[in-house]
């Protein structure tokens, strides 16, 4: 742990994050979208993501693989899914867009 603290500072210890999530969809079914977003967010919000079954394949949960998870769930659950952006800090964000064909 001492070496990790020297390298990563306070982030070497177990800590939490708050993210900004932007999802673009087409359509106007707000009620269905609200239900979907609750199902998307609730397994992660306030939970230790390392214990989520999807993330067991990784040594460390990163923003990149968190975005991959969210993207896959949106792609499967939203008919008119366009793109997704996950922002951890002002300078640290990740983006994926659905490509037709």
C-alpha positions in Angstrom: 0.0 0.0 0.0 2.8 2.4 0.7 4.1 2.2 -2.8 0.6 2.7 -4.2 0.1 5.8 -2.0 3.4 7.3 -3.3 2.2 6.7 -6.9 -1.5 7.4 -6.7 -1.9 9.5 -3.5 -5.3 9.4 -1.9 -6.7 7.4 -4.8 -4.7 4.3 -3.7 -7.2 3.7 -0.9 -10.8 2.6 -1.4 -12.8 5.7 -2.4 -15.9 6.8 -4.3 -16.7 8.9 -7.3 -19.5 11.0 -8.6 -20.0 10.9 -12.4 -22.0 12.9 -14.9 -23.7 10.7 -17.4 -25.1 12.0 -20.7 -27.1 9.7 -22.9 -28.6 10.8 -26.2 -31.8 9.1 -27.5 -34.3 9.8 -30.2 -38.0 9.8 -29.4 -40.3 11.2 -26.8 -41.3 8.3 -24.5 -40.1 10.0 -21.3 -41.8 7.6 -18.9 -40.1 4.5 -20.4 -36.8 6.4 -20.5 -37.1 7.2 -16.8 -37.8 3.6 -15.9 -34.8 2.4 -18.0 -32.4 5.0 -16.5 -33.4 3.9 -13.0 -32.6 0.3 -13.9 -29.3 1.4 -15.5 -28.1 3.5 -12.6 -29.4 1.7 -9.5 -27.0 -1.3 -9.6 -24.1 1.2 -9.5 -25.2 4.2 -7.5 -23.8 3.9 -4.0 -22.4 0.4 -4.6 -18.9 -1.0 -4.7 -18.6 -1.5 -8.4 -15.9 -4.2 -8.0 -18.7 -6.4 -6.6 -20.9 -6.0 -9.7 -20.8 -9.2 -11.9 -19.9 -7.3 -15.1 -16.7 -5.8 -13.5 -15.4 -9.1 -12.1 -13.5 -9.6 -15.4 -11.3 -6.6 -14.6 -8.6 -6.1 -11.9 -9.7 -2.5 -11.5 -12.9 -0.8 -12.5 -12.0 2.1 -14.7 -14.1 4.8 -16.4 -13.4 3.1 -19.8 -14.8 -0.3 -18.7 -17.7 1.4 -16.8 -18.6 3.3 -20.0 -18.4 0.0 -22.0 -20.9 -1.5 -19.5 -23.3 1.4 -19.7 -23.0 1.5 -23.5 -23.8 -2.2 -23.7 -26.9 -1.9 -21.4 -28.1 1.1 -23.4 -27.6 -0.6 -26.7 -29.6 -3.6 -25.5 -32.3 -1.6 -23.7 -33.0 1.5 -25.8 -34.4 1.4 -29.3 -33.3 4.9 -30.3 -29.9 5.0 -28.5 -27.5 7.5 -30.1 -24.5 8.1 -27.9 -23.2 8.1 -24.3 -20.7 10.2 -22.4 -19.4 9.5 -18.9 -17.6 12.3 -17.2 -15.6 11.9 -14.0 -13.9 15.3 -13.8 -13.7 18.4 -16.1 -10.8 16.9 -18.0 -11.6 13.2 -17.6 -14.5 11.9 -19.7 -15.2 9.1 -22.2 -17.6 9.0 -25.1 -19.1 6.3 -27.4 -21.5 6.7 -30.3 -23.6 4.1 -32.0 -22.5 3.4 -35.5 -25.1 2.4 -38.0 -24.5 -0.7 -40.1 
